[in-house]
Amino acid sequence: MKLRNILVLMADEFRYDIAGFMGNPLARTPCLDTLARGASVFENAYTPSPVCVPARPSLATGKYPLHIDCQHFGEDLAPGSLTFARWFSDHGYYTVACGKLHHRGPDQMQGWMHRFGGECAVNWPEPYASRSQIGRSAWTGALELKRAGIGTSPLALHDDYSIAGADSFLRMHFGGMYPIPVETPILLFVSLQQPHFPFLTDSESLAEYTDRVPVAWDSQPANHPVLDAGRLDAPAITEDDVRRATAIYYSLVEKTDARLARVLQALRDCGQDPDDWGILFLSDHGDMLGSHGLWEKRKFYEESVHVPLFVRWPGVEAVRHSRNVNLVDVFPTLCELAGLPTPGGLDGRSLFASTEDTTFSQMGSTHFMVKRGALKLIDFAGDGPQVLFDLASDPGEEKNVIDDPRHATELASMREALSAHRASRQTPEGFT
């Protein structure tokens, strides 16, 4: 099954359940909904790490964080790493990235042949490590929610710049402005930074959502040292703070969808039919949005670790898949669908050639999650007791069933799988 051109669409911190195609009746995502109707939708897709890095390097390499020595925020791939961009470049594709890659090391391209858009910056070596960088904004806790309101996020400007880059590339390529044959296959990656905080939007959009959004407020603690870490409760924040920030997040989701629609329109304006392209949509992680009293990501709760993922490809059946999959599966899936050989050594498996139902995620080098069927086992390496959630009976993840004898056999098997996964850590060449 071969296709000439591929478009990968990505949004940052885009929750799996705040999209129309995932059944949310309030979210306005007409572009994504239209694409998803003709796509294979993977309803239980997970990130290899619920934070931008290592999630993105894992997506790029098709390997879990512990196999690329990129397990913490701020780390990056070794220069010249085998990424799906490099693999496709080596196999005749013209590869173009527009927007966020989140590479901060010396190799800013990691296999991409052309790059447009913002969020291109390196980590300064000593003695300049304390220098600020455009596009970097740390979570500020309660202050972040207090500041949520009317305004323009710098990430919105980054995203507009990235969309303009995608539009410019398509006009130049299909307009014959480059000395590249128009028949050259294209892998175009459009990676937006919103709906990632800061929570800023226009007054009209905020008003549209404020009185309609569900508000996660006044939840009970899990009484677990890791699961409860970072909770925000009264009096630090109020229910109105939560409502306002949630409304803005919905607004940013709508604006992200509208930007993605501009990419598809750019294709049409160049005489391209999006139905002839292979199109993927995904995110690196979600956002807690007040669930369990928590915000941003970095948790193994569904709101943070569960991601949207669909594949729209001529010849691929438009169905819903319920088995557990992972972003590391994207690399081999692209290879299979494009008719390219799949390199050895990947952790991921093609989404269409495998029936595997076990997947992993990790935070740092010690906290791990394994998901199999509806069961989710979380291990904190001594920082707190293990937790087992049964999402079939407890979708809100409120009850730890680690001692339930009904799960004893499966629990033992999942513990064994997690132990083997942790023991498989590798140190790539160039790292110590």
C-alpha positions in Angstrom: 0.0 0.0 0.0 1.9 3.0 -1.3 1.1 6.7 -1.2 3.1 9.6 -2.5 2.5 12.4 0.0 2.1 12.3 3.8 0.8 15.0 6.2 1.4 14.5 9.9 -0.6 17.0 12.1 0.3 17.4 15.7 -0.9 19.6 18.6 0.7 20.1 22.0 -1.1 19.2 25.2 -4.3 18.2 23.3 -6.5 16.1 25.5 -7.8 12.9 23.9 -11.4 13.5 25.1 -11.8 17.2 24.2 -12.6 16.6 20.5 -15.8 16.0 18.7 -14.5 12.8 17.0 -13.9 11.4 20.5 -17.5 12.1 21.5 -17.2 15.5 23.2 -20.4 17.3 22.5 -19.1 20.8 23.4 -15.7 20.8 21.6 -15.7 22.5 18.3 -13.3 20.6 16.1 -15.0 20.4 12.6 -11.7 19.9 10.7 -10.5 17.0 12.8 -14.0 15.5 13.0 -14.2 15.5 9.2 -10.8 13.8 8.9 -11.6 11.3 11.6 -14.8 10.2 9.9 -12.7 8.7 7.1 -9.9 7.5 9.4 -8.8 4.6 11.6 -9.2 6.1 15.1 -7.2 4.5 17.9 -9.3 5.2 20.9 -6.7 4.0 23.5 -3.5 5.6 22.4 -0.9 6.5 25.0 2.2 8.7 25.1 5.6 7.1 26.0 5.9 9.9 28.5 3.3 12.4 29.7 5.6 15.4 29.1 6.8 17.1 25.9 10.3 15.6 26.3 10.8 12.6 26.2 7.5 12.1 24.4 8.6 13.8 21.2 12.0 12.1 20.9 10.2 8.8 21.4 7.7 9.6 18.7 10.6 10.5 16.4 12.6 7.4 17.0 9.9 4.8 17.6 11.6 3.9 20.8 10.7 4.2 24.5 12.6 6.9 26.5 14.7 4.3 28.4 16.0 3.1 25.0 17.2 6.5 23.7 18.7 7.8 26.9 16.2 10.7 26.8 14.2 10.2 30.0 14.0 13.7 31.4 12.7 17.1 30.3 15.6 19.1 28.8 17.4 16.1 27.3 17.6 15.5 23.6 18.5 12.8 21.1 22.2 12.3 20.2 23.1 14.0 16.9 22.3 11.9 13.9 19.8 9.7 15.6 17.6 7.4 13.4 14.3 9.3 13.3 11.4 8.7 11.0 12.3 12.0 9.3 15.8 10.8 8.6 14.6 7.4 7.4 12.1 9.0 5.0 14.7 11.5 3.8 17.1 8.6 3.1 14.4 6.8 1.1 13.6 9.5 -1.3 11.1 11.7 0.5 11.5 15.5 0.8 10.8 16.0 4.5 9.6 19.3 5.9 8.8 20.2 9.5 6.7 23.3 10.3 6.6 24.2 14.0 7.5 22.5 17.2 10.1 19.7 17.3 11.5 20.5 20.8 15.0 19.6 19.9 17.3 21.7 22.1 20.6 19.9 21.4 23.2 20.6 18.7 21.2 18.7 16.0 18.2 20.9 15.4 17.0 19.0 12.3 17.3 15.3 13.3 16.7 14.2 9.8 14.3 16.8 8.5 15.5 18.4 5.2 13.7 21.6 5.6 12.2 23.5 8.6 9.8 26.4 8.9 8.2 28.1 11.9 9.1 29.1 15.4 10.5 27.1 18.3 14.0 26.8 16.9 16.4 27.2 19.8 19.3 25.4 21.5 20.2 24.9 25.1 23.1 27.3 25.7 26.3 25.6 27.0 28.0 26.9 30.0 28.6 29.7 30.9 25.4 30.8 29.3 23.0 28.1 30.6 20.9 30.7 32.5 20.0 32.6 29.4 16.2 32.8 28.8 14.9 31.5 25.5 11.9 32.6 23.5 9.1 30.1 23.6 10.0 28.6 26.9 7.4 29.1 29.7 7.3 27.1 32.9 4.1 26.1 34.6 3.4 28.6 37.4 0.8 26.7 39.4 -2.0 28.8 40.9 -0.6 31.9 39.3 -1.1 30.4 35.9 -4.9 30.1 36.6 -5.1 33.5 38.1 -3.6 35.0 35.0 -5.9 33.1 32.7 -8.0 35.5 30.7 -8.1 37.9 27.7 -4.9 38.2 25.7 -2.6 36.7 23.1 -0.5 33.7 23.9 3.0 33.7 22.4 2.3 30.2 21.4 -0.5 31.5 19.2 2.0 33.6 17.4 4.4 30.6 17.0 1.5 28.6 15.6 0.5 31.3 13.1 4.1 31.5 12.0 4.2 27.7 11.5 1.0 27.6 9.5 2.3 30.4 7.3 5.5 28.3 6.8 3.4 25.3 5.7 1.4 27.4 3.3 4.6 29.0 1.9 6.2 25.6 1.4 3.2 24.1 -0.4 2.9 27.2 -2.7 6.6 27.1 -3.5 6.7 23.3 -4.1 3.6 22.8 -6.1 4.1 26.2 -7.8 7.4 25.0 -9.2 9.5 27.6 -7.4 12.0 25.0 -6.2 14.2 22.9 -8.4 12.6 19.8 -6.9 10.4 17.7 -9.2 6.7 18.0 -8.2 6.6 14.2 -8.3 9.0 14.0 -5.4 7.1 12.4 -2.4 6.5 14.8 0.5 6.5 14.1 4.2 5.1 17.3 5.7 4.9 17.6 9.5 2.9 20.5 11.0 3.3 20.7 14.7 1.4 23.3 16.7 2.1 24.4 20.3 -1.5 25.1 21.4 -3.7 24.3 23.3 -0.7 24.3 25.6 -0.9 26.9 28.3 -0.7 29.9 28.9 -4.5 30.2 29.1 -5.2 33.3 27.0 -7.8 33.9 24.4 -10.1 36.6 23.0 -13.1 37.8 24.9 -15.8 36.5 22.5 -14.4 33.0 22.5 -14.1 33.0 26.3 -17.7 34.2 26.7 -18.9 31.5 24.3 -17.5 28.7 26.6 -17.5 30.0 30.1 -21.0 29.0 31.2 -21.0 25.7 29.2 -17.8 23.9 30.1 -17.6 21.0 32.6 -15.6 22.1 35.7 -13.4 19.7 37.6 -13.6 21.1 41.1 -13.5 20.0 44.7 -12.2 16.5 44.0 -11.0 14.2 46.8 -7.3 13.5 47.1 -6.0 10.0 46.2 -4.0 9.9 49.5 -1.0 8.9 47.5 2.3 10.9 47.8 2.9 10.9 44.0 -0.6 11.0 42.6 -1.5 13.9 44.9 1.7 15.9 44.2 0.9 19.3 42.7 -2.7 19.4 43.7 -4.3 22.9 43.6 -7.2 23.4 46.0 -9.0 26.3 47.7 -8.0 28.8 48.9 -5.1 28.9 46.4 -7.6 28.8 43.5 -11.3 29.1 43.2 -14.0 27.4 41.2 -14.2 30.5 39.0 -10.5 30.1 38.2 -11.0 26.6 37.1 -14.0 27.4 35.0 -12.2 30.3 33.3 -9.1 28.2 32.5 -11.2 25.3 31.2 -13.2 27.6 29.0 -10.0 29.0 27.5 -8.6 25.5 26.9 -11.7 24.7 24.9 -11.3 27.9 23.0 -7.7 27.1 22.2 -8.7 23.6 21.0 -11.2 25.3 18.6 -8.5 27.7 17.4 -6.0 24.8 16.9 -8.6 23.0 14.8 -9.1 26.1 12.7 -5.3 26.4 12.1 -5.2 22.8 10.9 -8.1 23.5 8.6 -5.9 26.2 7.0 -3.3 23.6 6.2 -5.8 21.5 4.3 -7.1 24.6 2.5 -3.5 25.4 1.5 -3.3 21.9 -0.1 -6.5 22.6 -2.0 -5.3 26.0 -3.1 -2.2 24.3 -4.6 -4.4 21.9 -6.6 -3.9 19.0 -4.1 -6.8 16.8 -2.9 -6.3 16.0 0.8 -8.1 12.7 0.2 -5.1 11.6 -1.9 -2.7 12.2 1.0 -2.0 10.1 4.0 -2.9 12.1 7.1 -2.2 11.4 10.8 -3.3 13.4 13.8 -1.8 13.1 17.3 -0.6 14.9 20.4 2.3 14.4 22.7 0.2 14.3 25.9 -2.9 15.8 27.5 -3.7 18.2 30.3 -5.3 17.4 33.6 -7.5 20.6 33.6 -8.3 20.2 37.3 -9.2 16.5 37.3 -8.0 15.0 40.6 -7.1 18.6 41.6 -4.2 18.5 39.1 -3.1 20.6 36.2 -0.9 20.4 33.1 0.6 16.9 32.5 3.3 14.6 34.1 0.7 12.1 35.5 -0.3 8.7 34.5 -4.0 9.6 34.8 -6.0 9.3 31.6 -6.3 13.1 31.2 -2.5 13.4 30.9 -1.2 10.1 29.4 -4.0 9.2 27.0 -3.6 10.9 23.6 -5.7 11.4 20.4 -4.5 9.4 17.4 -6.0 8.7 14.0 -4.7 7.6 10.6 -6.5 8.6 7.4 -5.0 6.8 4.4 -6.4 5.7 1.1 -7.1 2.0 1.3 -7.2 1.9 5.1 -10.6 1.1 6.6 -12.3 3.8 8.6 -12.9 1.9 11.9 -12.5 2.4 15.6 -9.8 0.4 17.4 -10.0 -0.2 21.2 -6.7 -2.0 21.9 -3.8 -0.1 23.6 -1.3 1.5 21.3 1.5 4.1 21.7 3.1 6.9 19.9 6.2 4.8 19.4 4.0 2.8 16.9 3.9 5.8 14.5 7.3 5.3 12.9 6.8 1.7 11.8 3.2 2.5 10.8 4.4 5.2 8.4 6.9 2.8 7.0 4.3 0.1 6.3 1.8 2.4 4.8 4.4 4.2 2.6 5.8 0.9 1.4 9.2 1.5 2.9 11.3 -1.1 4.8 11.0 -0.8 8.6 14.4 -0.4 10.3 15.3 -3.0 13.0 15.4 -2.2 16.7 12.3 -0.2 17.0 10.0 -0.6 20.1 6.9 0.3 18.1 4.9 -2.0 15.9 2.7 -1.0 12.9 -0.7 0.0 14.1 -2.2 -2.2 11.4 0.1 -5.3 11.5 0.1 -5.9 15.3 -2.5 -7.1 17.8 -0.4 -6.3 20.8 -2.5 -4.8 23.7 0.3 -3.9 26.2 1.9 -0.5 26.2 4.2 1.5 28.5 4.8 5.0 29.6 7.3 6.6 32.0 8.1 9.8 33.9 11.8 10.3 34.6 13.8 7.2 35.0 11.9 5.6 37.9 8.1 6.0 37.5 6.5 3.6 35.0 3.0 2.7 33.8 1.9 -0.5 31.9 -1.6 -0.6 30.4 -3.2 -3.9 29.2 -6.8 -4.1 28.4 -8.7 -1.9 30.8 -6.1 -2.4 33.6 -3.4 0.2 34.3 -0.5 -0.6 36.7 1.6 2.3 37.9 4.9 1.8 39.8 6.7 4.6 41.6 9.9 2.8 42.5 9.6 3.3 46.3 8.3 6.9 46.1 4.8 5.5 46.8 2.8 2.3 46.7 1.9 0.7 43.4 -1.5 1.5 42.0 -3.8 -0.6 39.8 -6.8 1.0 38.1 -9.6 -0.9 36.4 -10.9 1.6 33.8 -13.8 -0.8 32.9 -15.4 -0.4 36.3 -13.7 2.9 37.4 -13.1 5.2 34.4 -12.5 8.1 36.7 -9.5 6.3 38.3 -10.6 6.8 41.9 -10.1 3.3 43.3 -6.9 1.4 43.7 -7.7 -2.3 43.2 -4.1 -3.5 43.7 -5.4 -5.9 46.4 -8.5 -7.1 44.6 -8.0 -10.9 44.2 -10.0 -10.8 41.0 -7.0 -9.1 39.3 -4.3 -11.2 41.0 -3.3 -13.3 37.9 -3.3 -10.4 35.5 -1.5 -8.2 38.0 1.3 -10.7 38.3 1.7 -10.9 34.6 1.7 -7.1 34.2 4.3 -6.8 37.0 6.5 -9.2 35.1 6.1 -7.3 31.9 6.9 -4.0 33.6 10.0 -5.6 35.3 11.2 -6.8 31.9 10.6 -3.4 30.3 12.6 -1.6 33.0 15.4 -4.1 32.8 15.7 -3.5 29.0 17.2 0.0 29.4 19.9 0.6 26.8 22.6 3.2 26.5 23.0 4.3 22.9 26.4 5.0 21.4 27.7 8.3 22.5 26.1 8.2 25.9 27.4 7.0 29.2 
